[in-house]
Amino acid sequence: MSDTPVAPVTPVANATNARRAAVALLDKILGDGRLMSEIAGPVLERLNAEDRARAQRLALSVLRSLERVDKILAKHLRKAPALHVRNALRLGTVELCDGGAAHGVVNDVVTLVGRHRRHGQLKGLVNAVLRKVAADGPTEWAKLRTPRLPKWLRAPLQQAWGNEAMHAIEAAHYAGAPLDLTPKPGADLSGLDGDWLPSGSFRLRDAGQVSTLAGYAAGDWWVQDAAAAIPALLVNAQAGEAVLDLCAAPGGKTMQLAAAGADVTAVDVSEKRLARLRENLARTGLSATLIQSDALEVAGQFDAVLLDAPCSATGTIRRHPDLPHAKDGAAFGELIELQAQMLAHAWSLVKPGGRLVYCTCSLLPDEGECQVEDALEMFPDMTIGTGLNALKGLEPDWITEEGGLRLRPDFWADRGGMDGFYMAELCKQK
């Protein structure tokens, strides 16, 4: 027998644990209407880092492909089983249609269901269905259309942007999102595998484990979608200016403003989110004054204010495919009213001659264009600024009628898209 050490084999239990956790995530998202960000911590806390990442990746793949998955399963089910079993079948279907080894996937999912206290008797059904999926699912999968958003969200977006754009947006959602970095001024990112985008962000080709990438520990950059980096560029903060960042956490925009040399005050209602911002500032060696507060209670006068208002987050679905399945749009009206209140209050914090950049990561005009149109009518001392003219990488047709900037997931499609965003620079007369 050879004395040569054998490389350790990853235990099968790792895949089992990840699949079990992925189904638990799906149960809470599709059954309880919870967002991934709300539940991932408690559900995944006992897994190691690799299994946590795999569980989330599996769950998000199911959510991104849900229409296709259910179309394939419908061929093999006379009636839909209980949600937990259905989610296990969905998970298995995605893995099988993505080229997963049939034997391992089927056996693991069958075991997962078989051990469930209430649904164990359905393991035979799960076995039969997944074996049929393994046989013809991959071929059928390739013939199915790009998954569509649920009707409650698709209808208003289709009305806003039209059929052609709607199809392009859904294609961007299905493709998912690459990882973008915002560098500190002067940082050297040559040790990373990626490409510079026209707006100045750096897009990774294969992110892997972020904390192990060159420059992470040194604080040379932070993760921030290319679209999300543009509002702070529009602020155009100058050294020594007093700049207020409202709804600041997790802090990408705060760090951009601080890196420009501004005297930044960052406000967020969540202490937990501010703690994350505090960690990011420490890692990057940047500084800002952090305040836990409701944005509507902030006082003072500032040269510039950046308001990234709470919104539907419909512009981030390519990264958060749980959103359209966990929510139903019922809270949109309250959000739109809150945005109007915040915009009005933020305006009161701007010094004469100063500026406010209002933005939302939403695809809904009611949360972007319409808010700014209403504000321009409400405040006689408010005008649209010209800062967009100085920004790099923007296409002329992204500029909206009222003078804001509309970004969509299908823009830069050949480069991997971007988050949906709206922003506008509002200037106060002296």
C-alpha positions, -999 to +999 in steps of 0.1 A: +000+000+000+013+034-010+023+059+018+014+088-005-012+109+013-046+110-003-061+144-009-092+149+013-125+144-004-153+168+003-179+149+023-212+142+006-228+157+037-216+191+026-238+190-005-267+176+015-264+204+041-263+230+014-294+216-003-313+213+029-305+249+037-314+260+002-349+244+005-353+261+039-346+294+023-371+288-004-397+277+021-394+311+039-392+332+007-420+315-013-441+305+017-437+334+042-428+362+019-394+369+035-365+384+017-331+365+015-314+393+034-338+389+063-335+351+067-301+340+054-283+346+087-304+324+109-309+297+083-273+294+073-255+302+106-245+265+113-229+260+079-193+266+069-186+294+045-185+271+014-218+255+022-234+289+030-224+302-004-236+271-021-270+271-004-276+307-013-265+301-049-288+272-052-318+290-038-312+321-060-309+299-091-343+284-083-358+318-079-342+332-110-355+302-130-388+296-112-411+299-143-390+274-162-387+250-133-424+249-127-431+244-164-409+213-164-423+199-132-459+205-143-454+177-169-448+152-142-472+162-114-509+157-114-513+182-086-488+203-067-475+187-035-469+207-003-446+237-007-416+220+011-417+190-013-423+213-043-393+234-033-371+203-030-383+192-065-375+227-078-340+225-064-334+191-079-348+203-112-325+233-114-294+212-106-303+185-131-310+209-159-278+227-151-258+195-157-257+181-122-249+144-118-283+127-118-275+099-093-262+123-067-288+150-071-318+126-071-306+105-042-298+136-021-331+153-027-350+120-021-332+116+012-339+152+021-376+148+017-377+113+032-363+126+065-390+153+068-414+146+096-446+153+077-436+147+041-414+116+043-440+094+026-436+114-006-400+104-013-412+078-039-429+106-058-398+128-056-377+099-069-400+092-098-404+128-108-367+137-106-357+106-126-380+118-154-366+153-152-331+139-154-340+121-186-357+149-206-354+180-184-321+194-198-334+192-234-368+208-225-350+235-204-332+249-234-365+254-253-382+274-227-385+312-228-366+335-205-384+335-172-408+365-168-414+386-137-447+380-118-476+399-132-479+423-103-445+437-112-443+430-149-475+450-157-463+484-144-428+479-158-441+469-192-463+500-191-434+522-182-407+508-207-426+489-234-425+452-245-390+452-261-374+468-231-393+444-208-379+414-225-344+428-224-348+436-186-360+400-179-330+386-199-307+407-177-324+395-146-320+359-157-283+364-166-276+375-130-250+401-120-212+403-121-194+419-093-183+455-096-157+474-075-152+511-067-115+519-063-100+544-039-084+573-058-050+561-070-055+525-061-038+499-083-062+471-094-038+455-118-037+424-096-074+417-103-089+399-133-115+422-147-123+452-169-128+489-164-163+502-172-168+535-189-181+551-157-150+542-137-161+511-120-140+478-122-160+447-132-145+413-121-146+384-145-147+358-118-151+372-083-147+341-061-142+348-024-141+386-022-121+388+010-092+369-006-089+392-036-059+415-040-064+448-024-092+438-001-073+438+031-055+470+021-088+487+016-080+496-020-116+491-031-151+482-021-179+462-037-205+485-054-226+480-085-216+503-113-250+520-114-250+525-076-216+543-079-229+570-102-250+591-077-220+600-056-201+609-087-230+632-095-227+649-061-192+659-072-181+664-036-152+688-032-125+687-005-137+703+027-174+705+017-200+695+043-218+666+027-248+646+042-254+610+031-289+601+041-299+564+043-262+557+040-255+521+049-239+498+038-217+528+028-205+526-008-216+561-015-203+574+019-168+560+011-169+577-024-177+610-008-151+606+019-125+596-006-131+629-025-121+647+007-155+659+018-165+663+055-191+635+054-220+629+078-236+595+072-270+588+086-289+555+087-318+543+109-302+509+114-274+505+139-267+471+125-262+485+091-241+513+104-218+488+121-211+473+087-204+508+074-181+514+103-162+482+094-159+493+057-146+527+067-119+511+090-108+487+062-105+515+036-089+540+060-116+566+053-135+586+078-170+600+082-193+610+111-219+582+116-253+590+131-281+566+138-313+585+131-345+586+111-337+607+081-367+629+087-353+639+121-319+651+108-311+688+112-284+711+099-272+728+067-250+712+042-232+721+009-245+689-006-270+662+004-272+627-011-306+609-005-307+573-016-343+569-006-360+537+006-377+522-024-390+490-040-355+479-049-369+467-082-337+478-100-317+451-081-336+420-091-307+406-112-288+403-079-319+397-057-343+374-076-361+367-043-376+402-043-404+397-069-414+363-053-413+375-016-432+408-022-465+417-040-462+455-044-487+463-016-462+486+002-454+507-029-479+534-020-464+539+014-429+540+000-437+566-026-453+588+001-422+584+023-399+593-006-418+625-011-415+634+026-378+626+026-370+645-005-388+676+009-369+673+042-336+667+025-342+699+005-345+719+037-310+707+047-293+721+016-276+755+019-285+782-005-264+776-036-260+739-026-273+708-042-293+676-035-288+643-054-320+622-051-318+586-062-335+552-059-326+517-070-360+514-086-374+508-121-407+524-113-411+560-126-433+568-096-402+564-074-379+584-097-390+607-125-424+614-110-409+623-076-385+649-092-412+663-114-434+669-084-405+684-064-397+708-092-432+721-091-433+723-053-401+742-047-396+774-067-359+776-056-352+742-071-337+736-106-322+707-124-284+707-123-260+701-151-237+677-134-247+648-156-229+665-185-196+660-167-199+623-160-182+597-182-198+567-199-234+578-200-255+575-232-275+606-242-308+586-243-304+577-206-312+614-198-349+618-190-373+645-200-371+663-166-333+661-166-326+631-145-307+599-153-326+566-159-305+534-158-319+499-165-306+463-161-304+459-199-281+488-204-245+477-211-259+442-218-228+432-237-208+440-206-231+423-181-257+449-174-262+472-144-287+477-116-318+498-124-314+533-109-328+567-111-310+599-100-313+636-104-292+666-093-313+694-078-297+728-072-309+754-047-308+791-057-285+814-037 
